[in-house]
């Protein structure tokens, strides 16, 4: 291998170590790696930034706006109200959660679905005396199931589609991934309904365990104050900041009462605590905190509105507008129809839909701008550029040859298994969309060297990278991790066997479809 290939692999290794150590945010880490390989002359600047012009980013950014419109008009809230119903058994409740959550997640971002579902499930669980820890991890997992069934279900599929098209190959059909996704969904639902009640332990609420609810300092106008829990994602700008440095009072009009980490309240002087990913903060806030900051990128609000009755905010008033809700649902259906029917590319359909929703006032331009997760778009663009560097330097070919060497003794099926498992493991370390961008040139090299069809390899790579169950690094897992007062062992106990079972489903389905035997 040339020095360029060695250099690129060293950069990728540094990226992985940096992300594991949580020293920098994901977008800053990948952008830094991209800058290094460009500065070293491994890849030309034009090729390195090509990922930022990929149609995937246009489609994903527009779909964020469509998803926000569905949330703002109350569509998700109404769905949550009908989802749970009355309690009959824990397994029936799990089925009632899994089915609609999976269906919704097949068509837009699962983060708002889980964000809406957490307080709804907690409130319902308290009312019916059901441990919410039996339900919240399945909520996250069910949302992940939906993402692997359609082109727009997860950014991972859109990135893979963009990579195929940019390499002169046919992109994914809108429902093409359902061939693999639906078997995974059926097996996954069965697994959760049968085993989640057994494998997940009932846990005491994190705030009650920490004693936060009993130790809140008194406020001067009790009815004007609310208590909220928020969780810090790994992409938050608050990560690494001490409490006294973070702008809670100035920016969020809130004060931090407690910091809960791994289910326990930290006893260090509050102002000196440095925030870390998955920390839960108990905040005392002004009225309307959730409505104001429910789209905040630096934390996810896990609680329903507290405090006294208040007049409806503009958002709440719009939530009861049936016309706006139906327009949002109709727009999503039109986007799906246009893309599925091949009338226009998904990026154009999504942009037209977002423009319609803004033009008709369903969502304001400022809210649309806030709804876009810019960090995700930066990560995708940078990861595609690093993939270009891996291919140009020969690093992808070298890694591909190594996988071939390991997998050839097991035939074509062995190579498919290696691609599926390898991309899935890499997605646990970095991000799912970053993993497919880095693994795509490796899969291409394997297909070319062995004369295999590329389609099953990239389908398996894309689906497997989106199946994040074992480590709560994936955003929705991180949200329920804190809300349910879980431990890492909870995810390992339920998620690891599920991960292995679904790897088997993915490889078996694709091997059968393309005749890749042992």
Buried (B, 14 or more C-beta within 10 A) or exposed (E): BEEBBBBBBEBBEBBBEBBEEBEBBBBBBBBBBBEBBBEBEBBEEEBBBBBBEBBBBBBBBBBBBBBBBBBBBBBBEEBBEEBBEEBEEBBEBBBBBBBBBBBBBBBBBBBBBBBBBBBBBBBBBEEEEBBBBBBBBBBBBBBBBBBBBBBBBBBBBBBBBBBBBBEEEEBBBBBBBBBBBBBBBEBBBEBBBEBBBEBBEEBEBBBEBBEBBEEEEEEEEEEEBBBBBBBBBBBBBBBBBEBEEBEBEEEBBBBBBBBBBBBEBBEEEBEEBBBBBBBBBBBBBBBBBBBBBBBBBBBBBBBEBBBEEBEEBEBBEBBEBEEBBEBBBEBBEBBBEBBBEEEBBBBBBBBBBBBBBBEBEBBBEEBBBBBBBBBBBBBBBBBBBBBBBBBBBBBBBBBBBEBBEEBEEEBBBBBBBBBBBBBBBBBBBBBBBBBBBBBBBBBBBBBEBBEBEBBBBBBBBBBBBBBBBBBBBBBBBBBBBBBBBBBEEBBBBBBEBBBEBBBEBBBBBBBEEBEBEE
